[in-house]
Amino acid sequence: MLAVNPTQRFDFSTLQPDLILDALHQHGLDVSSGLLPLNSYENRVYQFSAYRDGSSQPEKYVVKFYRPERWSAAQIIEEHQFAFELVAADIPVVAPLQFAGSSLLDYQGFLFTVFPSRGGRTLEIDNDEQLALLGRFLGRMHLVGQKQPFIERPALSIDSHLVQSQAVLATLTLIPAYLRPAFDSALEQVIDEVRRQYRPSRLIRLHGDCHAGNLFYTGGSPFFVDLDDCRSGPAMQDIWMMLSGDRAQQRMTLELMLEEYEQYCRFDFAELKLIEPLRAMRMVHYMAWLARRWQDQAFVMNFPWFATDKYWEQQCLALKEQLAFLQQPSLSLMPDY
C-alpha cells in the first residue's frame, strides 16, 4: 500500500481530470460522463457515471481522493471496515466499493475510494419525525460501535482537539496583535474548564462529525454517505450537534432522540455533562483546522473571512461566551423522563 508522509506540504494541484480518469480506468471503470465536483474541502470528491467491468449500462459513482497528510492507509482501511460492519448489521451507511478485494486504491501518489452514488434530502433538525428516526439510527449504530474498539483511528481527546489546536493557533499570524492577549487568555480559560469537565467514562466507535450537513434522508430512513471523520469518543458526540435553540428546545430534542435511541442502545446520562465541553472542543478544533489548511488555495478562496480582523474579534467573543456556558449547570432532562 502507498506510504504517506504525514508532514509533507500538499495541495491538489496535480489532481487533474486526466489523472482522475486514468485512475478510475485502471480499476475497471470506463467513465461515460464528466466529473462533477461535490462539496468537500478536506478531500476531493467527484460524481460521475461509468461502465464497470463491461457492464451494459452506466451507473453513477462517487470517487473520493484523500488528502495525504490527514489519515494513514491503515486508518482509512479501518474506517472502511467499520462501514462494512454497519452495512452487515443492516444500518444505512453508504460503504465503499471493493476492487479485487480492496476498498482503498492508489494511483500516482494518491489514495482514493469509489462509492455508489446515492441521493437524498438533507435531514431537517426541526422535524420531530426525522429526529426520532435519527435517534433510532444512532442507537443501532452505537450498538455496533461499542462491540469492539478502533485500533488505528484516534480518540476524540483534549490533546487532539484543544492542546494541539492551541499550539497551531499560538503561531498563527492571522490573529491580529491587538487581540492576541485577550484571545490567548480566553482560549486558555476554556481549555482549563474543559479539562475539569471532560471525563467520559466510555469511548466507542462513532461517526464523529454528526451534523445536519453530513446526514441525508430518503425512503423513511436517515443515512450517512461515508465515515471520513469517524473516531472513538463518548456517545454524546454523535448527538449534541442536533441540539439547537434555547435550553428548553434543546431539552425537548434530547428527550425525543434519547427515547428512541434507548430502544436499541443504553445511554449513559452522565454524558449530558459533556455537551458544552464537546462544543468547546469542536469550536477550537475548527479554527485550528482552517489554520492547518490555509496553504491550500481552496481554503483561501472559500473561507476569505478567516484572514479578517472581524472574524478573530468574533472568535474571541465566542470563546468568552463558551466559557460562560461551561460555567453554567449542564443541560438536564425533564424530571419525568
N, C-alpha and C positions, 0 to 999 in steps of 0.2 A: 504494500500500500504506500501511497505517496507520503513522504515525510514533509512536515510543515514546520517552518521556523517561526515560533510564536513572537519573536522580537523584530521580524522584518517590517519595514515600512512598505505598505502595499496600497495600490489602488487598482481599479478595474479597467484601466485604460487599454490593456491588451486584450480584454474580453470583447472582441469584435464579432459581428454576426457570422462571418465565415468560420471562425473558430468554434462558435456555438454549434453551427450546423455540422461541422466535421465531427465534433464530439458526440453529437446525437447519432450521426450516421454510423460511427464506429460501433455503436451498441445496437444497431439494427433498426433505427428509427429514420425513416425516409420522410423528411419534413415536407408537407404539401401546402404550407401557409406561411405567412410572415410570422415574425416573433413579436408578440405583444408584451411590452414591459408591464409588470404588475407592481403594485405599491410595496416596495421593500428597500430600505436604506442600508440595512446591515449586510444583506446578501444581494445578489442579482437574480431576479425571478422573472421568467417569461412563460407565457402561454402560447401554445402552437398546436397545429393539427399534423398528424403524421400517420403513415402506414408502418406497422410494426411487424417485422419478420414476414413480409409478403402478404399481409392481410388484404382483403378485398376492399375494405372501406377504411378511410382515415378516421382516427379518433382524436379527441382533444387531450392534451397533456400539459403539465406544468413542469418546467425544469428549474432547479434552484442551484446556483453556483455559490458555494460557501466562501465567505471572507476568510482567507487563510489564517490570520493570526488569532482567530477567535476560539474555535474548538479544535481539538486534535481529532484525528481519524477515529481513534478509539472512543472518544466522547460522542461523536456523531453516530457511530455504529450502535452505541448503547441507546441513544435516542430512538433509532430505528427499531431496535429490539423491543423497546417499551411500546412503540406504536403497534408492532405486530402482536404483542401480548394483549393490548387493549382490543384490537380487532378480533382476536381469538375469543375474547370474552363478550363479543357482540356489542362493544361500545363504539359509537360512531366517531371514528377518527380516520382521516384520510392517510393511509400508510403508504410509504414509498414502494415503487415497483422494483422487482428484482430482475437482474440481467445476469445470466449464467451463475445464479445463486448469490449475487452481490447487489445490495441496495446502494452502496456508496461507490461511485465511479470516479475515475480520474482521467484527465486529458491535458497535456502540456502544462502541468503545474497547477491545475485547478481540480478541486474536489467538487463533485456535483451529484445531484439526485433527481430522479424523474418521478413525478406523481401523476396519477389520473386527475384530470381536471374535474372539479365538482363545484357547482354554483349554489348560491343560496342568498338569503336576505340577512342583513346584519341583525344580530339579536337586539331586541328593544328592552333596555334595562328598566323601563317604566311599565312594562307589560307583565302583570302578575302571572298569567298563564305561562309565559315563556320563562320567567324566573323560577317558577315551580318546576318546570321541566329541567332547567339548568341545575337546580338543587339535586334532583334525582340523578342526573347525568354525572355530576361531580361526586356524588356519593358512590356510584358504581365505579367511577374512575379511581377514586381513592381506595376503594376496597381492593382493587388490583394493585394500586401503587404501594400499598403497605405490605404486600406479600413478600417482597424482597427489596434490598437496598440498591441504590446506584453504587457502582464501584468506581467508574471513571468520571461521571458528571459531578460537579461540585455541589456543595450545600449553600443555601442562602444564609449568610452569616454577617455578623457585624464587621468582620475583616473584609469580606468580599464587597459589601455594599457601602460601608462607611469609611473604614480605615484606609483601604486602597483608594477610594474615591477622594478622600480628604488629601491624600498625597498628590493626586493628579491636580486637584484644584489649587493646591498651595503654590504650584509653579505656573499657573495659567495667567498669562499676561493680559488676557482679555478682560479680567476683572479690574476695573479702574482703581487707581491708587487711593483715591479718597474714600472708597467703600471697603477697602481691604481690611482694616481693623474691625469694623462692625460685622462684616461678612464672616471673617475667621472666628470671631468671638461667638456669633450666633451658631455657627456650624459646630464649634467645639461643645457648646452647651447642649445642642441637640444630640450629639454623639454620646455625651456623658449620660443624658437622660435615657437614651435607648439602651445603653449598656446596663443600666439599672433595671430596665423593664423587660428586655427581650431575653426571655429564658424559656424557650419552648421545651416541653417535656418529651416530644416525639417528633422525629423528622421522617417524612415519607416521600416517595416519588410523586412529583407534582407536574402540572402543566407549567407553572411558574410565572406566566405572563397572561393571566386570565382576565382580560378586559373586553369590552364590547367589540372593539375593532378586530379582535382575534377569534371571535365567535360568529358562527353562521347558523341559520335556522332554516330548515326545509323539511317537508314531509312529517311534521309533528315532532321533530327532534332537533336539538342543537348539535353542532359538531365542530371540531377543530380541524383546520386544514393541515397543520403539522405541529410539531412539538419543539421548535427550534430553541426555546428558552427553558426547556424542562430541566429541573434540578431537584435536589432534596430540600425540604422545608416543612414548616408546620402547615396543616390543612387549611388554616385561615388564609394563607397566601393566595389560594385559588378562589376565595370567597369575598374578601374585603373590597376588591375593586368594583364589585357590583353595587356597593352601597353609595347612595347619593342623597342629597337634600339635607335637612336638619336631622338632629338626633332621633326625633320621633319617626321620621320617614326611614332612616337607616335601621332603626329597631324593627319596624314593620317588615322591611325587606329581609332582614336577617332571620326573623321568625319564620317567614314564609319559606325561605330557602332551606333552613335547617330542619324544619318539619319534614320536608321531602327528602333531604339528604340522609336523615337518620333512618329512613326506611331501608337503606342499604348499608350504611356505614356509621359506626358510633362516632359522635363528635365530642371532643374534649372541650367543655365550655370554659375551662380556664384560658383557652386561646382567645377569648374575647378581649383579654388584656393586651393582645398583640396587635390589634388593629392599628393604633396610632404609631407604634414603633415600626411596623411594616410600611406604613405610609411614609414615614420619615426616611426609611432606608431606600425606598423607591425614588423619592424626590432627589436625594443626594446622588444616588447611583445614576439617575438620568442626566444630571448636569455633567457628571464625570464621563459618561458615555459620549456625550456630544463633544466634550473636550478631547477625548481619545481619538475621535474620528475626524477632527477638524482639518487634518491634512487631506482628507478626501473631498474633492471639489463638489461632489454631490451634496455633501452636508453644507458646504459654504453656500451653495445655490438655494437649498431648500430650507435652511434654518438661518437666514441672514440676521435675524434679531438676536442670535446668540452672541454676536460681537458688538452689541449696543450697550451703552451705559444703562439705558432704561431697563433692559432685561435683568441686569445684575442688581439694580435697585429693587426690582420686583422679587428677585430670589432672596435677597437679604430680608425683605419684609416677610416673605413666605416662610423662611426659616424661623423667624421670631414668632409668627403665628402658629407654626407647627410645634414649637416649644411650649406655647400656651396650651395647645391641645394635649400634648403629652403630660402636662401637669394637672389636667382635669381627671376626674374619675372616669374609668373606662366605660365604654358602652355596655349596657346590661339588657337582658331580655325582660319582657313583662313577667311579673311575679307568677302569673298563672299559666306560663308557657308549658 
